[in-house]
Amino acid sequence: MSHKNKKINIDSVDKKSKNIWLYLAIGILLLINIISLIFYFNYHPAASTADNFELLNPARKLFAQKDKIVNFQTLRDYLGNKYESDPNVSIYFEYLPTGANIVINKDAQFYPASLLKIPVAMAAAKKIDNGDWRWDNKLVLMATDKDDKFGTLYKEPTGSVFTIEELIKRSLVDSDNTAHFILLRNLELAEVSDVYKYVGLDGFLDSDGRIGAKQYSVILRALYNASYLSDASSQKIISFLSEESFNDYLHSGLTDNITFAHKIGIDTDRKVYLDSGIVYLENRPYILIAMTKEKTELEAKNIMKDISEKVFNYVKNYQQ
């Protein structure tokens, strides 16, 4: 064999080797893609059939089927049989994965007390979202803002300054009336009214000031869905509500490890006791609102504990 032929054969071998490595690399890439697809469809089963259900709500994929198909009739019967005959008790429950709800005494109206602090906090946060305010902007405490019924901010000297974030937090966590009044004084009436108008309570500020449990739920839903404020502002306000310092009423019916973003409303002169919030039960979150009037504080607490315990245990333990 000539030297020339040897060179040709060696070149041919080198070329074949390069082709083998190329095919091997392509094969490895294809295998990785196949494994990735198998993994994706195993852990995202809805993805494999998404094109077949384009008419369905895409948000349904966020919850497993077992957490969506919940029959609440037994719970509805219990709450109805126990509280429907008492016009001074109203209950609203909404299962957030599906929107299924229970309303007891839906036409009953109540003075909202400190529940009004959430819309004011939302109006302030909206100014921040719009760029008119910042969370670290400071507002001045004036003598006319001071109220000693709830909170301790009234003890601070007139002329003291506080960031908007601190005022919102104290108005929600401690239900501080003084913090609430500072915010309210620095807001235009139209800015607060815009919150109510957006959520479907247009004209509320011109009414007699009373509200029903189901009516009030739209405020919580707007926060949960971040449909009025930005994601960041909605998250911040809900996080403040989850630090609410009043741990009785509806909170007393929950286990300690459950996040409950809520607001208490109390008016002892009117004998009104209210609690309204979102229970973050894993994979099964829900809104629960209970309103009472013409009850003693102890009666109101016992009623709300019973309601909350019953709802929580039912939702947590339900199986088909």
C-alpha angles and dihedrals in degrees: 000000000000124000088244093057091049091055091050092051092049091050089050091053092049090051092050091049091053090050091050092053091047092052090046092052091049090048092052091050091050091049091051091051092049092049090048092052092048090050092047096051092044092055096033103040092166090062092066092058101030093111090054094056103043091138093060128089107272089211089071088081090070092072131050116245092248089059093051101049101069122147109214098182095106091050091046091052093050096049093042095049092048103040111016092088093055110079090191093068125068127178133189123186124177125182103216099205091064110008092242108154147183123212124190117191092352094181095056113113128206139186101254098216110178093359083086089071094075096061090047090051089049091051090052092047090050090059087054092049089050092051095245093112137020127217090244096050111117130229127197126243111230128192092248090058095062119110123164100196097091129013134009104255090101088072092066118098118267108261095037115139129221134183118252089241091056092047093050091046094049092046090054105032098039096020085234109188094198093054089048093052093049090055093044093051091054095049127081116240088238090058092056091041089054090064092055092043093052095051093047101264096110110164095023092122089055094050130084089279098251126124140185128236095248092045092054093051091079089071092058092043092054089054095045092050094039086228097143105027131038119273091255095050093044090050092049095051093046090049089054090049090052088060093055105150095217105089100173129075108050092356090065091068095059132081117253097251095059120102110229116185103194149139127224121214119197131174109168093183091058092036090236122151121177138172126183130174155117120271110210099208106169110269089347109069120169144177117240126184127176124182127185136177136178088032132117116247091253092051090050092050093050092048092050094046090053093048094046096046092048094048095043095050093044095051094041097048102034115128130170 
